[in-house]
Amino acid sequence: MQKTALVPYARLPRAYHSRHVLSSTVDAFGTAHWLLVDRAPEPGTDSPPFDAPVVSVHEDGGVEVTELGAVRARWPHLDRLPDGGFVVASSRARRYEDGNQVQVFDALGRETWSFSVGDAIEHLLVGTTGDLWVGHFDENPLGIRRWGATGGIRWESGEIPGYGWIMDCYAMNVSGSVAWACPYTDFPLLEIRPDGSMKVRANTVRGAHALAVHAGRVAFFGGYDKDRDRIALGDLTASSFELADIGLLTLPDGGPLGRRRSVCRGSRIYVQAEPFTEWCVFDLSA
């Protein structure tokens, strides 16, 4: 099976390597971000709100630091807004049922808004328009919803024609104002357009947790058991994804990926392996 090595993309500056990476992402404009704390939170414990820096590394290598004040989420999702602010959201909403699950910070790190989007966040991605796309996992199967940056649902998936309700949003990609997703249980490929219409395509690739889309082609990354590092390539038709090739995705040095995070943006799948200080990329357009 052919192997494809990831390409190094962005590194957390060494001066911050002693800090714990609480969350990390690559935003819609290609900038990598790390939300840092002094030490890892302990499971099952609460703590008061805390201040935390976000270290941002741009594609040209430039570095900036934004100090966020009074962060509440201990197991958060992170993304950046087009205006330079940040969104921090707790993946679990049970402690934040009073509308404080999602915190919106301005470019100076000051909280300006808060609201809740529902428990069990699997994916939170901000598009170039500033909307928040949220996909949920199976402990709270709300499907996929698009929110404004100050709250308010602007779109929700509902039942998928021919497939029923989304039980778990396995993979999500937001490219501009278009979102792509691959949900459990039958893993159809969903193309969600800016006007809210949805194109549903049949798909035989099971268990992928990331996907990239470019010029009528799709790459699915991940799977169950032995397919954990699988990269499946194929083409879009009017009604389906047609598998053309299967390979393995590796670290830049050819080694296995191990524990990882992934973020999908258009033609790119960004992958961050433990200890989560470096982002690498697979680019379908390349």
C-alpha positions in Angstrom: 0.0 0.0 0.0 1.4 3.4 -1.1 2.4 5.7 1.7 2.0 9.5 1.6 4.0 11.6 4.1 2.5 14.7 5.6 4.3 18.0 5.0 5.4 20.1 8.0 3.2 23.2 8.3 3.5 25.2 11.6 5.3 24.7 14.8 4.6 26.1 18.3 7.7 28.2 19.2 10.0 26.3 21.5 9.7 28.9 24.2 6.2 27.6 24.9 6.9 23.9 24.9 6.8 23.7 28.7 3.2 24.7 28.6 0.3 22.2 28.2 -1.6 22.4 24.9 -5.3 22.7 25.9 -6.6 23.1 22.4 -5.2 23.8 18.9 -6.5 24.4 15.4 -5.8 25.9 12.0 -8.2 28.6 11.1 -10.0 29.3 7.8 -7.2 31.6 6.6 -4.4 29.1 7.3 -3.1 30.4 10.7 -2.3 27.9 13.4 -3.3 28.5 17.0 -2.4 26.9 20.3 -4.4 27.6 23.5 -2.0 27.0 26.4 -2.1 26.5 30.2 0.5 25.7 32.8 -0.6 22.1 33.4 -3.1 19.7 32.1 -6.5 19.8 33.8 -7.4 16.8 36.0 -10.4 14.7 34.9 -13.5 15.1 37.0 -12.4 18.4 38.6 -13.7 22.0 38.3 -11.7 25.2 38.5 -12.4 28.9 38.4 -12.1 30.8 35.2 -8.5 31.2 34.1 -6.4 33.5 31.9 -4.7 31.7 29.0 -2.5 32.8 26.0 -3.3 31.8 22.4 -0.1 31.6 20.4 -0.7 32.1 16.7 1.7 31.2 13.9 1.0 32.5 10.4 1.8 30.9 7.1 4.7 33.3 6.7 6.1 32.3 10.1 5.0 35.4 12.0 4.0 34.8 15.6 1.5 36.7 17.7 0.2 36.1 21.3 -3.3 37.0 22.5 -4.1 36.7 26.2 -7.6 35.5 26.7 -9.2 36.5 30.0 -11.4 34.3 32.2 -11.6 31.2 30.0 -14.2 28.7 31.5 -13.9 25.6 29.4 -11.4 22.9 30.6 -11.8 20.7 27.5 -12.4 23.3 24.8 -12.6 23.7 21.1 -10.8 26.8 19.7 -11.1 28.8 16.5 -10.5 32.3 15.2 -13.0 34.8 13.9 -12.4 36.8 10.7 -12.2 40.0 12.8 -9.2 38.6 14.8 -11.2 37.5 17.9 -11.5 33.9 19.1 -14.2 31.4 19.9 -13.7 29.0 22.8 -16.3 26.3 23.4 -16.7 23.6 25.9 -17.3 20.2 24.2 -19.7 19.3 27.1 -22.5 21.7 28.0 -23.8 20.2 31.2 -21.9 22.7 33.4 -22.8 25.6 31.1 -26.6 25.3 30.7 -27.1 29.0 31.5 -25.8 30.1 28.1 -22.0 30.1 28.9 -20.8 27.2 26.9 -19.4 29.2 24.0 -17.2 32.3 24.8 -16.5 34.9 22.1 -13.4 37.0 22.7 -12.4 40.2 20.8 -9.0 40.7 19.2 -7.6 42.0 22.6 -8.7 38.8 24.4 -11.8 40.3 26.2 -15.0 38.3 26.4 -17.7 40.0 24.5 -20.4 37.4 24.2 -21.5 34.0 25.4 -24.2 31.4 24.4 -24.7 27.7 24.2 -25.0 25.4 21.2 -25.7 22.0 22.9 -23.8 19.2 24.5 -21.3 16.8 22.8 -19.5 19.0 20.3 -17.4 16.9 18.0 -16.4 19.7 15.5 -16.5 23.5 15.8 -15.2 25.3 12.7 -15.5 29.0 11.9 -16.0 29.8 8.2 -14.7 32.9 6.4 -18.1 34.6 6.9 -17.8 34.3 10.6 -20.5 31.7 11.1 -19.8 28.8 13.5 -20.4 25.3 12.1 -21.0 22.7 14.9 -21.2 19.0 14.5 -22.2 16.8 17.5 -21.3 13.3 18.6 -23.6 10.5 19.6 -24.2 11.4 23.3 -26.3 14.3 22.0 -27.2 13.6 18.4 -28.2 17.1 17.3 -26.6 16.6 13.8 -25.0 19.7 12.2 -26.0 23.3 12.9 -24.7 26.7 11.7 -24.7 29.5 14.3 -24.1 33.2 14.1 -21.0 34.4 16.0 -23.3 35.9 18.7 -25.7 32.9 18.9 -28.8 32.0 16.9 -29.2 29.0 14.6 -29.0 29.9 11.0 -29.2 26.4 9.6 -29.7 22.8 10.9 -29.4 19.5 9.2 -32.6 17.7 10.4 -33.2 14.3 8.8 -31.0 13.4 5.7 -33.1 12.2 2.8 -32.6 8.5 2.5 -30.4 8.3 5.6 -32.4 9.5 8.5 -31.1 11.5 11.5 -27.3 12.2 11.9 -26.2 10.1 14.9 -22.6 11.3 15.0 -20.8 13.9 12.8 -17.6 11.9 12.2 -15.9 14.3 9.7 -16.5 18.0 8.8 -14.8 20.4 6.4 -15.7 24.1 6.1 -14.4 25.8 3.0 -15.5 29.4 2.7 -19.3 29.4 3.1 -19.6 25.7 2.1 -19.5 22.8 4.6 -18.9 19.2 3.9 -19.6 16.4 6.3 -19.6 12.6 6.6 -21.9 11.3 9.4 -22.5 8.0 11.1 -24.1 5.5 10.5 -24.1 5.1 6.7 -21.5 7.8 6.0 -23.1 9.7 3.2 -21.0 12.7 1.9 -23.0 15.9 2.6 -22.4 19.1 0.7 -24.1 22.0 2.5 -24.3 25.1 0.3 -24.6 28.8 1.3 -28.3 28.9 0.6 -28.9 26.0 3.0 -29.6 23.4 0.3 -27.8 20.0 0.7 -26.4 17.6 -1.8 -26.2 14.0 -0.5 -23.9 11.5 -2.1 -23.6 7.8 -1.4 -20.2 6.7 0.0 -18.6 3.3 0.7 -15.7 4.6 2.9 -16.5 3.9 6.5 -15.3 5.5 9.7 -13.2 8.5 8.3 -12.8 11.3 10.7 -11.4 13.9 8.2 -12.0 14.8 4.6 -10.6 17.2 1.9 -12.3 18.3 -1.2 -10.9 19.9 -4.4 -12.0 20.1 -8.0 -14.3 17.2 -8.0 -12.0 15.0 -5.9 -12.3 13.9 -2.3 -9.8 12.4 0.2 -11.1 10.6 3.3 -8.6 10.2 6.2 -8.9 7.7 9.0 -11.1 4.7 9.7 -11.6 1.8 12.1 -8.9 -0.4 13.5 -6.3 -1.2 10.8 -7.6 1.7 8.7 -6.8 4.3 11.3 -4.1 5.9 9.1 -5.9 5.2 5.8 -6.2 7.9 3.1 -8.9 7.0 0.6 -9.0 9.0 -2.7 -11.8 9.2 -5.3 -14.0 11.3 -7.5 -17.4 12.9 -7.1 -20.3 12.1 -9.3 -23.8 13.6 -9.3 -24.9 11.0 -6.7 -21.9 9.3 -5.2 -18.3 9.2 -4.2 -16.4 6.8 -6.3 -13.3 5.3 -4.6 -10.2 5.2 -6.8 -7.2 4.5 -4.6 -6.3 3.7 -0.9 -3.0 4.4 0.8 -1.5 5.3 4.2 -0.8 8.7 5.6 2.4 9.0 7.7 4.4 11.5 9.7 6.9 13.5 7.6 9.6 11.0 8.5 7.5 8.1 7.4 6.5 6.9 10.9 3.0 6.1 12.1 0.8 8.9 13.3 -0.3 7.6 16.8 -2.6 10.0 18.7 -3.6 12.9 16.6 -5.9 15.8 16.0 -7.2 16.8 12.6 -8.8 19.9 11.1 -10.2 20.1 7.6 -10.3 23.2 5.4 -11.1 22.9 1.7 -8.4 20.9 -0.1 -6.3 20.5 3.2 -6.3 18.1 6.0 -4.2 19.4 8.9 -2.9 16.8 11.3 -1.3 17.3 14.7 0.3 14.3 16.3 1.2 14.1 20.0 2.7 16.1 21.8 0.6 18.5 19.7 3.3 21.2 19.1 3.4 20.9 15.3 0.8 20.9 12.6 1.4 19.0 9.3 -0.7 19.0 6.2 -2.0 16.8 3.4 -3.1 19.0 0.5 -5.4 17.3 -2.1 -4.7 20.2 -4.6 -1.0 19.4 -4.6 
